[in-house]
Amino acid sequence: MTTSSTPNPTDMNNFNQSIIADFRAHGGKVTMDPFVGAPMLLLTTTGAKSGQPRTSPLVYARDGDRYVIFASKGGAPTNPDWYHNLVAHPTVTVEVGVTGSWQGYRTGEEAG
């Protein structure tokens, strides 16, 4: 039996939708494995091809007052879709949980 290390896109989408719902239901805290206690944000981009909003749950790091995200796609040799969306449409919305609520931020190419 051969197994693939590449997740099925439908399975990944369903998993991400579950994480997004959990994040929003718990004021920006994720209560699902494997992300319990991890610093998580929701990045909403505009689809590079579709023009539709696309939300991705991402683990982040802090650099002072900045949020740092990594386009690693779990170590895959290609960039995640949200990266291509960000390059095509650099204005995004970021949701970060803060004491039971979340805040929205907008940024663009000029952000440093």
C-alpha positions as CSV (number, residue, x, y, z in Angstrom):
1,M,0.0,0.0,0.0
2,T,1.4,3.4,-1.0
3,T,0.7,6.5,1.0
4,S,1.2,10.1,0.0
5,S,2.7,12.7,2.2
6,T,0.7,15.4,0.4
7,P,-2.6,16.0,2.1
8,N,-5.8,15.8,0.1
9,P,-6.8,19.5,-0.6
10,T,-10.4,18.8,0.4
11,D,-9.3,17.3,3.7
12,M,-7.0,20.3,4.3
13,N,-9.8,22.8,3.5
14,N,-12.1,21.0,5.9
15,F,-9.4,21.0,8.6
16,N,-8.7,24.7,8.1
17,Q,-12.4,25.5,8.2
18,S,-12.6,23.7,11.5
19,I,-9.7,25.6,12.9
20,I,-11.2,28.9,11.7
21,A,-14.6,28.1,13.4
22,D,-12.8,27.0,16.6
23,F,-10.7,30.2,16.6
24,R,-13.8,32.5,16.2
25,A,-15.9,30.5,18.7
26,H,-13.3,30.8,21.4
27,G,-12.3,34.5,21.1
28,G,-9.1,33.8,19.1
29,K,-8.0,30.8,21.0
30,V,-7.7,27.4,19.3
31,T,-8.8,24.5,21.3
32,M,-8.2,21.8,18.7
33,D,-5.1,19.6,18.3
34,P,-2.5,20.2,17.2
35,F,-2.7,23.9,17.7
36,V,-3.9,24.1,21.4
37,G,-2.0,27.0,23.0
38,A,-0.2,28.0,19.8
39,P,-0.3,31.7,18.8
40,M,-2.7,31.7,15.9
41,L,-4.1,34.4,13.6
42,L,-6.5,34.3,10.7
43,L,-5.2,35.9,7.5
44,T,-7.8,36.9,4.9
45,T,-6.5,37.6,1.5
46,T,-8.1,38.1,-1.9
47,G,-7.8,35.2,-4.2
48,A,-5.2,35.8,-6.9
49,K,-7.3,34.2,-9.6
50,S,-10.8,34.2,-8.1
51,G,-10.9,37.6,-6.5
52,Q,-12.8,36.0,-3.6
53,P,-11.9,36.3,0.1
54,R,-9.8,33.4,1.4
55,T,-9.1,32.9,5.1
56,S,-6.1,30.9,6.3
57,P,-5.3,30.0,9.9
58,L,-1.6,30.6,10.6
59,V,0.7,30.3,13.5
60,Y,2.7,33.5,14.1
61,A,5.7,34.9,15.9
62,R,6.1,38.4,17.4
63,D,8.8,40.9,16.5
64,G,8.0,43.8,18.9
65,D,4.5,45.0,17.9
66,R,4.6,43.2,14.5
67,Y,3.1,39.8,13.7
68,V,5.4,37.5,11.7
69,I,4.1,34.7,9.5
70,F,6.0,32.2,7.5
71,A,5.0,31.0,4.0
72,S,6.4,27.5,4.6
73,K,3.4,25.3,3.6
74,G,4.5,22.8,6.2
75,G,7.9,22.4,4.6
76,A,6.6,21.8,1.1
77,P,8.8,22.9,-1.8
78,T,6.1,25.3,-3.0
79,N,4.5,28.4,-1.4
80,P,1.1,28.2,0.1
81,D,-1.9,29.7,-1.8
82,W,-2.2,32.6,0.7
83,Y,1.3,33.7,-0.3
84,H,0.4,33.9,-4.0
85,N,-2.8,35.8,-3.0
86,L,-0.8,38.3,-0.9
87,V,1.6,38.9,-3.8
88,A,-1.3,39.6,-6.2
89,H,-3.4,41.6,-3.7
90,P,-1.3,43.0,-0.8
91,T,-4.2,44.3,1.2
92,V,-5.2,41.8,3.9
93,T,-7.3,41.5,7.0
94,V,-5.7,39.9,10.1
95,E,-7.7,38.6,13.0
96,V,-5.8,38.1,16.3
97,G,-7.5,36.9,19.5
98,V,-7.2,39.3,22.4
99,T,-8.9,38.6,25.8
100,G,-11.9,36.8,24.4
101,S,-12.3,38.9,21.3
102,W,-10.4,39.6,18.1
103,Q,-9.1,42.7,16.3
104,G,-9.0,43.4,12.6
105,Y,-6.0,44.9,11.0
106,R,-5.4,46.0,7.4
107,T,-2.0,46.3,5.8
108,G,-0.4,46.4,2.4
109,E,2.9,46.6,0.5
110,E,4.0,49.6,2.4
111,A,4.0,47.7,5.7
112,G,7.5,47.0,6.9
